[in-house]
Amino acid sequence: MHIWERKTSMAHEGGILWFRNDLRLADHEALAASIREHRHVTPVFIWAPQEEGAWALGAASRWWLHDSLLSLSRALSARGSRLLLREGDASMSLLGLARSSGARVVHASRRYERSAVEQEKRVEKALAKEGIELRLHSGGLLHEPDGIRNQAGTPFLAFSAFWRAASALHVARPLPEPEGMPPSPGEPVDSASFAEQLSRLKLKPKVAWGAGLRETWTAGEAAAQSRLAAFAEAAMAAYKDARDLPGELGTSRLSPHLRFGEVSPRQAWAAALPGRGDGPSTFMKELGWREFSYYLLHHFPHLERAPLRSEFEGFPWEHNAEWLRLWQRGRTGYPIVDAGMRELWQTGWMHNRVRMIVASFLVKDLRIHWIEGARWFWDTLVDADLANNTQGWQWTAGCGADAAPYFRVFNPILQGIKFDPSGRYVRRWVPEVASRANADLHAPYGRPVVDHFEARGAALAAFDRIKKNK
């Protein structure tokens, strides 16, 4: 007996499985409910960038989405199903599919961004007019944000307190990958036809920039599971110390897979559970920071465009297009900063420690608004995630929750010496300084865009101004 034949007498005949930021088959609650409740299921992905507001997918994320959808389509086809692709208004697309397939329920994984929540409300309203139910399931987080509050019943604003409360909650075991899928009504969609439909969305970049992404990454659930297994086996034990060294392979590099839901946070959590020592516990805490970022964005949706600390609305930011361009292209004259920005441009990713360094340089040395950095990261990161991107930039700028104080200004020279002592990272990405001795490797080169010590003084003076205006 096939898994989809184990039905109750009350099961709906047909259902729709709406894939969103959950491009996997294992540990997928919406998928599991579809299999459990329906005799036939129509999986669909809807490309609707106009419904994502100001944060429609950037170029690197579109590149990743293209390959991830191809991978998901093949996985579904191998299990006797098919992935449909629709473009345009999500409500109209789902209504059309429901009418043609007879489905009375649409299953989807819940999202937390403002634009996605508004989309869910529109879809729910449109479907309800025809007696069709939108059923949202958990899947993108370890815990739902509304289930964690302080004693006063309000959201936590400090990570440590949030994480104490969240850590006390049970994390369910990941659901297994389905053995098969219910049939999907209609004519089959072969891989060639799906690839042709996908190409019409024009997700792939036209510039040669995409070559660096192909050399660095493989999208899809199979690649995500392979990367998680390799990390758990080879690098997790040393994660606490190695994660801060950009010249070493000390991080999981799971972030783009988590962002597109090719691996679930519960799967990542479960991979750390058998381990002992500081490595696994530190990795679990980093998953906690991801949770906290979503938690903040859920409770304070304005954070995607405005600071949590309102006094920073009046911060005297600089508006210097030339400085911004030099930072974007890795031409600031500070080796560790330029290495990070060039790694980003070439690979669509940047080491987390270096993200903090380059972000500090932009908002404090150059005093350029954090939103400019957030936009650049959004367009160039394959793991561009609104919650994490916003929280990271506001943390660095000192204007978010539990943020680094604005008066803490990273010295890019000392940061390079501390976290890239052998120079392996900087020498790879900044050949202009590769022949230097280690002692001089992280000193400025060429014509630095600013003098760090003068810039630090100007940043502190600007911070003093907004303190006096509070």
C-alpha positions, 0 to 999 in steps of 0.5 A: 500500500502506498503512503498516499493511500493511507487516508481517513474517510474524511480526507479531501480528494484534492489539495494544492502544495504551494512551495515558497521558501521551503524547496525540499521534500524532507521535514516538510510539514505542509507536504506531509499534511498534503500526503496525509489528507489528499488523494491527489496533490498539485505542487506549485511554485509561484513567481510573484516578485511584485508581491515581495515589496521593496525586497524582491529577490536580488540577482544572486538569489534569483540565480540560486532559485533557478537551480533550486527549482530545477532540483526540486522539480527533478526530485518530485518527478522521481517520486511520481509527481510534478512541479508546476510553475506559475507567474503573477498574482499568487491569489489568481494562480492558486484560484485557477489551480483549485478550479482546474484540479478540484482542490479545496485546500491549499497547504503552504509553509508560513513566512514572516516578512511583512510582504509575505504576511500580506500576501498570505492574507490576500490569498486566504481572502480570495480562496475563502470566497470560493470555499477553499482553505489556505492552511499554513504550516510551520517549517522555517523556524524551530519555534513560532515567534508568537509563542515566545514572550517575556513575563510581561507578555511582550517580545524580548529585545535581548538575545540572551533572554530570548534564547533562554526562553527558546532553549527551554522549548522542545524541538520536534524531530525532523520528519522523514522524506516521503517514500512517494507522492500522490499523483498530480492531476493533468499532463506530466511535465517533463524536466525539459519542459519545466526547464524551458518554462523556468528559463522564461522567468530570466532568473539567471544573470546575463553577466559573467558574474554567474560563473563564480557562483556556479564554481562555488555552489550547488543548489538543491536539497541533495546538495544541502543534505550533503553539506550538512552531513560533511559539516557535522562529521568534519568541522562541527567539533571545532566550530567554536574557534574555527568559525571566526577564521575566514582563511579556514573552512570552519563554518557550515556554509549552510546559509543559502540552503537554509534561506531557500529551505533546502534544509530545515532548521530542525534538520540542522539542530538534529545534526548538532544534538549528538555532538558534545563540547563547545562546537555543537552548542555554539552552532546551535546558538547560531541557529538561535540568532537566526531565530532571533532575527525572524522573531524581531522582524515578525514583531517589529516589521518596520525593521526592514526599512527603519531602525529599532532605536528611533534616535538613529532616525536623525543620525547624520549619515554621509551621502557619498556615491564614490565611497559607496562604489569603492566599498562595493567593489573592494577598492577601499585600500583596507585589505580585510575589507576589500577581500570580503567585498571581492569574495562576495562579488565572486562567490555570492557569499562572505564569511560571517566575521568579515561581514561584520568587519565590512559592515562596520567600515561602511557605517562607521568609517564611511558613515554611509547609511546601513540600508545602502549596505543591506541593499548591496548584500541583498543583491549580491548574496546567495543567502540574502535573507531579509530577517538576517540581513536586516538584523545584521546591519542594524546590529553593526550600526548600533541601531537594532536590538542587542546591537553593538554600541555605535562607539565600538568601531572595528579597526580593520587593520587589527581585525585582519591581524586577529582573524587572518593572522596567516594572511591566507584569506587576504592573499587569496582575494587581494593580490595587490598585497600578497607579497607583503610579510605577515607583519605588514599584510593588513596595513592600508595599501594604495590610496585608502578611501579614508584614514581609519583613525580620523574616520573613527573620530568623526563617527564618534562625534556624530554619535555624540550629536544624536545622544544629545538630541535624544 
